[in-house]
């Protein structure tokens, strides 16, 4: 759970202190501090994940996913980074598999921590969000190896459809946000 405590105008140095089941995090640049509740029943290991932030005319390229009996939701293309694979290589592979195109990987924009509830516990993902580009003539399609719950690919407004995004960091992608976006439920 991410909850801003106060804005730091001129923080002196990085601080990380643990108190009971939570920690207080401060950074060495003007950011927000946060109270982060310690997660329980977390599966090991932490999973490195890459995501493509691809804009066209103010909309993001997203996967439409839907699990049986649940409402559809939107996610950024990307996925698990395999051992020996660079973040850029993983992103190129994942986008080819899921959205059927080659991407040009740009700079790292954001980092988010996501906890996804699974049958046997919570998966802790460290998500690296990169600016990416696709060809100007790209039309959204599902790739040859889509995610099991993927039912489509589309352009979607991160503002008007923010409530449909999982994790819920879509609005942070439309503003000047810090590199570290915080902790989210997946």
Secondary structure, DSSP 8 states (H G I E B T S, - for coil): ---EEEE-SS--S-EEEEETTEEEEE-SSS-EEEEEE---SEEEEEEEEEEEE-EETTEEEEEEE--TTS--EEEESEEE--TT--HHHHHHHHHHHHHSS--EEEEEEEEEEEEEEETTEEEEEEEEEEEEE--TT------TT--TTEEEEEEEETTTTGGGBSSS-TGGGGS---SEEEEEE-
